Amino acid sequence: MKKETMGVVIPINKEQMKELTKETKETLAAHALQNAEGNRSFGSVDLWNARKQQRTMASMRRWFN
């Protein structure tokens, strides 16, 4: 059985290649700057509180059903 395949690589002109390889400057995320200034991040206490809320909601769902 014969199969016709098209080329995998699509030819790119010089302008497109220049646009694809152009270097851009990076910017810092605003939330990263806030955390660096002393705002606390998600910690073990926050994880414990989230799990506690999940357990309470699950028990309430069981109680109402």
C-alpha positions as CSV (number, residue, x, y, z in Angstrom):
1,M,0.0,0.0,0.0
2,K,1.4,3.4,-1.0
3,K,1.1,6.4,1.2
4,E,1.5,10.0,0.3
5,T,3.0,12.1,3.0
6,M,3.5,15.8,3.1
7,G,6.7,17.3,4.4
8,V,6.9,17.6,8.1
9,V,8.9,20.9,8.0
10,I,7.2,24.0,6.7
11,P,9.5,26.5,5.1
12,I,9.9,29.7,7.0
13,N,11.0,33.0,5.5
14,K,13.7,35.2,7.0
15,E,11.2,37.7,8.6
16,Q,9.3,34.9,10.4
17,M,12.6,33.3,11.6
18,K,13.8,36.7,12.9
19,E,10.5,37.2,14.8
20,L,10.7,33.7,16.3
21,T,14.3,34.0,17.5
22,K,13.9,37.6,18.8
23,E,15.0,38.0,22.5
24,T,12.5,39.6,24.8
25,K,13.1,41.0,28.2
26,E,11.5,39.2,31.2
27,T,9.3,40.9,33.7
28,L,8.9,39.9,37.3
29,A,5.5,38.7,38.5
30,A,3.8,41.1,40.9
31,H,3.0,38.3,43.4
32,A,6.6,37.3,43.6
33,L,7.6,40.8,44.5
34,Q,5.0,40.9,47.3
35,N,6.2,37.6,48.8
36,A,9.8,39.0,48.7
37,E,8.7,42.0,50.7
38,G,7.6,39.9,53.7
39,N,4.1,38.7,52.9
40,R,3.8,35.1,54.0
41,S,3.1,32.3,51.5
42,F,1.0,29.2,51.8
43,G,2.3,27.2,54.7
44,S,1.5,24.0,56.7
45,V,-1.0,25.9,58.9
46,D,-2.9,27.0,55.8
47,L,-2.9,23.4,54.5
48,W,-4.2,22.2,57.9
49,N,-7.0,24.7,57.9
50,A,-8.0,23.8,54.3
51,R,-8.2,20.1,55.2
52,K,-10.2,20.9,58.4
53,Q,-12.7,22.8,56.4
54,Q,-13.0,19.9,53.9
55,R,-13.6,17.4,56.8
56,T,-16.3,19.6,58.3
57,M,-18.1,20.1,55.0
58,A,-18.0,16.3,54.3
59,S,-19.5,15.6,57.7
60,M,-22.2,18.1,57.2
61,R,-23.1,16.6,53.8
62,R,-23.4,13.2,55.5
63,W,-25.5,14.6,58.2
64,F,-28.0,16.3,55.8
65,N,-28.3,13.3,53.5
